[in-house]
């Protein structure tokens, strides 16, 4: 039986080409199973291509082009990793404006693997404890964060994990965090 912990919650999943496929599909399935409505948001208009470990993976439909996305229409944000995806996103001013608006509004954010690069780019890492792929350790420290080598870390409205092996713990903590968030969307 599916959970209803996130019934009525809208979750944006921000990705560009090169996101690690399993870091989108497994968390998205967990969110959907908990009753959330998930939407892939991307700077691309039609489809976005995943990365599967060492090669290109599947294409996924973009639900909301970034130019049409507004953080106020979502309750939470998921930032999958993969190296290419967050590296592209952090160079996209509109993508970073979208991410920053979640932090500015105090909305919950979940980031895995290289996903915390966006957290760094928008200035939201300082003073936080954050788990990530080990290569981000210096980046996070230089941004004023404490890098934590644990399967999942929650710091305020941010939950983070290191890699695909951490997805079960990441999903549990993400759903818990997202379920605690107050709806902050305007009435439809």
C-alpha positions in Angstrom: 0.0 0.0 0.0 1.4 3.4 -1.0 2.1 6.0 1.7 0.3 9.3 1.7 3.0 11.2 3.6 3.4 13.6 0.7 -0.1 13.7 -0.6 -0.7 17.1 -2.3 3.0 18.0 -2.3 4.6 19.1 -5.6 8.3 18.4 -6.0 10.5 19.8 -8.7 13.4 17.7 -9.9 15.9 20.0 -11.6 18.2 18.3 -14.1 20.2 18.9 -17.3 21.7 16.3 -19.6 24.0 14.0 -17.8 22.2 13.4 -14.5 22.9 10.1 -12.9 19.8 8.1 -14.0 19.3 6.1 -10.7 19.6 9.3 -8.7 16.5 10.6 -10.4 14.5 7.4 -11.0 14.7 5.9 -7.5 14.0 9.1 -5.5 11.3 10.0 -7.9 9.6 6.6 -7.5 9.9 7.0 -3.7 8.3 10.4 -3.9 5.5 9.3 -6.2 4.9 6.3 -4.0 4.5 8.6 -1.0 1.8 10.6 -2.8 3.9 13.5 -4.2 3.4 14.9 -7.7 6.9 15.1 -9.2 7.9 17.2 -12.2 11.2 17.1 -14.1 12.3 20.7 -14.6 15.1 21.4 -17.1 16.7 24.2 -19.2 15.8 21.9 -22.1 12.3 21.9 -23.5 11.5 18.4 -24.6 13.7 15.6 -23.2 16.7 15.4 -21.0 19.3 12.6 -21.2 20.5 10.6 -18.3 23.9 9.1 -17.5 24.2 5.5 -16.5 27.5 5.0 -14.6 29.9 5.2 -17.5 27.7 5.9 -20.6 24.6 7.7 -21.8 21.3 6.3 -20.5 17.6 6.9 -21.2 15.9 10.1 -22.3 13.2 11.5 -19.9 10.4 13.9 -20.8 10.7 17.4 -19.4 7.5 18.2 -17.5 8.2 21.9 -17.0 10.7 23.8 -19.0 12.9 25.9 -16.7 11.7 29.2 -18.3 8.1 28.3 -17.2 9.0 27.0 -13.7 8.5 29.0 -10.6 9.6 27.8 -7.1 6.4 29.2 -5.7 4.5 26.4 -7.5 6.4 23.7 -5.7 6.8 22.5 -2.2 10.3 21.0 -2.4 13.2 20.5 -4.7 15.3 17.4 -5.6 18.8 17.8 -7.1 20.1 14.6 -8.5 23.8 14.3 -9.2 26.0 12.9 -11.9 29.0 15.1 -12.9 27.7 16.6 -16.1 24.3 17.6 -14.8 25.1 19.9 -11.9 28.2 21.3 -13.7 25.9 22.5 -16.5 23.2 23.7 -14.1 25.6 25.8 -12.0 26.6 27.7 -15.1 23.0 28.5 -15.9 21.9 31.7 -14.2 18.1 30.8 -14.5 18.7 27.4 -13.0 20.6 28.9 -10.0 17.9 31.5 -9.5 15.3 28.7 -9.4 17.4 26.8 -6.8 18.1 29.9 -4.7 14.4 30.7 -4.5 13.8 27.4 -2.7 16.4 28.3 -0.1 15.2 31.9 0.2 11.7 30.6 0.9 12.9 28.1 3.4 11.6 25.2 1.3 13.1 21.7 1.7 15.8 20.6 -0.7 17.4 17.2 -1.3 20.7 16.9 -3.0 22.7 13.7 -3.8 26.2 13.0 -5.2 27.3 16.1 -7.1 23.9 17.8 -6.6 25.4 20.0 -3.8 27.3 22.0 -6.4 24.1 23.9 -6.9 23.8 24.5 -3.2 27.3 25.9 -3.2 26.7 28.0 -6.3 23.6 29.8 -4.7 25.4 30.5 -1.5 23.4 28.1 0.6 26.2 25.8 1.8 27.8 28.1 4.4 27.4 26.9 7.9 25.8 23.6 6.9 26.7 19.9 7.3 26.5 18.3 3.8 27.2 14.8 2.4 28.3 14.6 -1.2 30.5 12.7 -3.6 34.0 12.8 -2.1 35.4 15.1 -4.9 33.2 17.9 -3.6 34.8 17.8 -0.1 37.1 20.8 -0.8 34.4 22.7 -2.7 32.0 22.4 0.2 34.7 23.3 2.8 35.7 26.3 0.7 32.1 27.4 0.6 32.0 27.3 4.4 30.2 23.9 4.8 31.3 20.9 6.9 31.6 17.9 4.6 30.2 14.8 6.2 31.1 11.3 5.0 27.7 9.6 5.9 25.0 8.0 3.9 22.6 10.8 4.7 22.9 14.1 6.5 20.0 16.5 7.4 20.8 20.1 8.2 17.7 22.2 8.5 15.8 22.2 5.3 18.5 20.3 3.4 19.1 16.6 3.2 22.1 15.2 1.3 23.8 11.9 0.5 27.0 10.8 -1.1 26.2 8.4 -3.9 23.7 5.8 -5.4 24.5 3.3 -2.6 23.0 5.8 -0.2 19.6 6.1 -2.0 17.5 4.0 0.4 18.6 6.2 3.4 18.4 9.4 1.2 14.8 8.5 0.2 13.7 7.9 3.8 15.1 11.2 5.1 14.0 13.2 2.0 10.4 11.9 2.4 10.5 12.7 6.1 11.8 16.3 5.5 9.4 16.9 2.6 6.4 15.7 4.7 7.3 18.1 7.5 7.2 21.1 5.2 4.3 23.4 5.3 2.6 24.0 2.0 3.9 27.3 0.8 2.3 27.4 -2.7 -0.3 30.0 -3.6 -3.8 28.7 -3.8 -4.7 27.3 -7.3 
